[in-house]
Amino acid sequence: MGKSEKPMPEHVAIIMDGNGRWAQARGKPRLFGHHAGALRVREIVEACPEMGVKYLTIFAFSTENWKRTQSEVSGLMKLFKRYLMSETKQLVEANIRVRFIGDRMKLDDTLVALMDELELLTSHNDLVHLTVALNYGGRDEVARATKRMCREVAEGTLDPESVDAETLARRLDTYVLPDPDLVIRTSGEARISNFLLWQSAYSEYEFVDTLWPDFTRDEFARILSGYNQRERRFGAVPG
């Protein structure tokens, strides 16, 4: 890499928004859009190696998404199960490592078993690390990490005087992952929706109008190229 060439983002996180609106614009039920969005995930995951993205984190279902209609939530849960069953073989063979973050306690046992199995089967893969945020919320994650620290203090295994930012970070769902360099949100909404609040403190953000089912690898490449023009200072003064 030349001196003037800046590195591409190693870790990209995506808020995949717009599935429902994409379907409704076509006179279809919202779940039709979620199915189309699931297919788009495959394309973007496959594009990561050639674009130098080692870590990809996608926001699949938030802690707030339970507020949607029962039929949509039920349909999404069935879609997740179907996706895991149909994609497992390909993910294993493609050398993709899959992890899930979020609170699994509210998910049904069948889905959790499929998640556990996929994590185990891909545990030795290392081409791309795909992290799926499922029943995930940034505030909920920090609250759960704080509870763990409180229990450790009560048990005498953690000195409260030693607690710092890194102490909390090690208890987050993402403790084995680097912080995201770039966070992309599709569908024209310019908010972060409780996604990776702690981890994205110094991330670059890109908000695009494209609805997720229309988000192509070409647009992904264009955004990554634009990232290459940014200067990340992490609070420092440019040299």
C-alpha positions in Angstrom: 0.0 0.0 0.0 1.5 3.4 -1.1 2.0 6.2 1.4 -0.9 8.2 -0.1 -3.3 5.2 -0.1 -5.5 4.9 3.0 -6.7 1.5 4.2 -10.2 0.3 3.5 -12.5 -0.3 6.5 -11.7 -3.6 8.2 -15.1 -3.8 10.0 -18.3 -2.6 8.4 -21.6 -2.6 10.3 -25.0 -2.2 8.4 -28.4 -1.2 9.6 -30.5 -3.0 7.0 -33.5 -0.7 6.7 -36.3 -0.4 4.2 -37.5 -4.0 3.6 -41.1 -3.3 4.5 -41.3 -0.1 2.4 -39.7 -1.9 -0.6 -42.4 -4.5 -0.4 -45.3 -2.1 0.1 -44.1 0.0 -2.9 -44.6 -3.2 -5.0 -48.0 -4.0 -3.5 -46.6 -6.9 -1.5 -46.8 -7.7 2.2 -43.9 -6.6 4.3 -42.5 -10.1 4.7 -41.9 -10.2 1.0 -39.4 -7.4 1.5 -37.7 -9.3 4.4 -37.2 -12.3 2.1 -35.7 -10.0 -0.5 -33.5 -8.4 2.1 -32.2 -11.9 3.2 -31.0 -12.6 -0.3 -29.2 -9.2 -0.4 -27.3 -10.2 2.8 -25.8 -13.1 0.8 -24.6 -10.8 -2.0 -23.0 -8.4 0.4 -21.3 -11.1 2.5 -19.9 -12.6 -0.7 -18.5 -9.2 -1.8 -16.6 -8.6 1.5 -13.4 -10.6 0.7 -12.7 -8.9 -2.6 -13.3 -5.5 -1.0 -11.0 -6.1 2.0 -13.8 -6.2 4.6 -12.8 -8.8 7.3 -15.7 -8.1 9.7 -19.3 -7.5 8.7 -22.0 -6.9 11.4 -25.7 -6.7 10.3 -28.7 -5.5 12.3 -31.3 -8.2 11.8 -33.8 -7.7 14.6 -33.7 -5.1 17.5 -35.0 -5.3 21.0 -37.6 -2.7 19.8 -38.8 -4.7 16.9 -41.0 -6.8 19.2 -43.4 -3.8 19.0 -44.3 -4.7 15.4 -47.4 -6.7 14.6 -47.5 -10.3 15.8 -47.8 -11.6 12.3 -44.7 -9.7 11.1 -42.6 -10.8 14.2 -43.7 -14.4 13.7 -42.9 -14.3 10.0 -39.5 -12.8 10.7 -38.7 -15.6 13.2 -39.7 -18.2 10.7 -37.5 -16.5 8.1 -34.5 -16.5 10.4 -34.9 -20.2 11.0 -35.3 -20.9 7.3 -32.3 -18.8 6.4 -30.1 -20.5 9.0 -31.1 -23.9 7.8 -30.6 -23.1 4.1 -27.4 -21.1 4.4 -25.4 -23.1 6.8 -23.7 -25.4 4.3 -22.7 -22.5 2.0 -21.4 -20.4 5.0 -19.3 -23.3 6.2 -17.9 -24.0 2.7 -17.3 -20.3 2.0 -15.1 -20.0 5.1 -17.4 -17.5 6.8 -17.4 -17.4 10.6 -20.8 -16.5 12.0 -21.5 -15.0 15.5 -24.8 -13.8 17.0 -25.1 -10.9 19.4 -28.1 -9.8 21.5 -30.2 -11.3 24.2 -31.2 -14.9 23.3 -33.4 -15.3 26.3 -36.5 -14.1 24.5 -35.9 -16.2 21.4 -37.5 -19.6 21.0 -35.4 -22.8 21.7 -35.4 -24.0 18.1 -34.0 -20.7 16.8 -31.4 -20.6 19.5 -30.3 -24.2 18.8 -29.8 -23.3 15.1 -27.8 -20.2 16.1 -25.6 -22.3 18.4 -25.1 -24.9 15.7 -24.1 -22.4 13.1 -21.6 -20.7 15.4 -20.1 -24.1 16.2 -19.9 -25.3 12.6 -18.2 -22.1 11.5 -16.0 -21.6 14.6 -12.8 -22.4 12.7 -13.6 -20.2 9.6 -11.7 -16.9 9.2 -12.2 -15.4 5.7 -15.0 -13.1 6.9 -16.4 -12.7 10.4 -20.2 -12.2 10.0 -21.9 -11.0 13.1 -25.7 -11.0 13.2 -27.4 -8.8 15.8 -30.6 -10.6 16.7 -32.8 -9.3 19.5 -30.1 -6.7 20.0 -30.1 -3.2 21.4 -27.1 -1.1 22.3 -28.6 0.1 25.6 -29.7 -3.4 26.5 -26.2 -4.7 25.8 -24.6 -2.1 28.1 -27.1 -2.9 30.8 -26.4 -6.6 30.6 -22.7 -6.0 30.7 -23.2 -3.7 33.8 -25.2 -6.4 35.5 -22.3 -8.8 35.0 -19.9 -6.4 36.5 -22.2 -5.8 39.5 -22.4 -9.6 40.1 -18.6 -9.9 39.9 -18.2 -7.1 42.4 -20.7 -8.7 44.7 -18.9 -12.0 44.4 -15.6 -10.3 45.2 -14.0 -11.2 41.8 -14.0 -7.6 40.5 -12.5 -4.6 42.3 -14.8 -1.6 41.7 -11.8 0.7 41.8 -10.3 -1.1 38.8 -13.3 -0.6 36.6 -12.7 1.5 33.5 -14.0 1.7 29.9 -12.1 -1.5 28.9 -13.6 -3.4 31.8 -17.0 -2.8 30.4 -16.0 -3.4 26.8 -14.7 -6.9 27.7 -18.2 -7.8 28.9 -20.1 -6.6 25.8 -21.5 -9.1 23.3 -18.8 -7.9 20.8 -15.8 -8.3 23.1 -13.9 -10.4 20.5 -14.5 -8.0 17.6 -12.8 -4.7 16.7 -15.0 -1.6 16.8 -16.6 -0.8 13.4 -14.7 1.5 11.2 -17.8 2.3 9.2 -21.6 2.1 9.9 -24.0 2.2 6.9 -27.7 2.8 7.2 -30.0 2.2 4.2 -33.5 3.6 3.4 -32.8 7.4 3.9 -33.2 7.4 7.7 -30.5 9.4 9.5 -30.4 7.8 12.9 -28.5 5.0 14.6 -31.5 3.2 16.2 -29.7 1.9 19.3 -27.1 0.0 17.3 -23.6 -0.6 18.6 -23.8 2.5 20.7 -20.6 1.8 22.7 -18.6 0.4 19.8 -19.3 3.1 17.2 -18.1 6.0 19.3 -15.5 6.9 16.6 -17.0 5.1 13.6 -17.6 6.9 10.3 -21.3 6.9 9.2 -22.9 6.7 5.8 -26.6 7.2 5.4 -27.9 6.2 1.9 -31.4 6.5 0.4 -31.4 3.1 -1.1 -33.8 0.6 0.4 -32.0 -2.5 1.7 -33.3 -5.0 -1.0 -31.9 -2.6 -3.7 -28.5 -2.2 -2.0 -26.0 -3.8 -4.5 -22.4 -4.7 -4.2 -21.6 -1.8 -6.6 -23.1 0.7 -4.1 -21.3 -1.1 -1.3 -18.0 -0.7 -3.2 -18.8 3.0 -3.9 -19.3 3.7 -0.2 -16.1 1.9 0.7 -14.2 3.9 -1.8 -15.7 7.1 -0.3 -14.5 6.0 3.2 -11.0 5.8 1.8 -11.1 9.6 1.3 -12.0 10.4 4.9 -9.6 11.3 7.6 -10.2 9.6 11.0 -8.6 11.6 13.8 -10.2 10.0 16.9 -10.3 13.3 18.7 -6.7 14.3 17.7 -5.7 17.4 15.7 -4.7 16.6 12.1 -1.0 16.5 11.5 
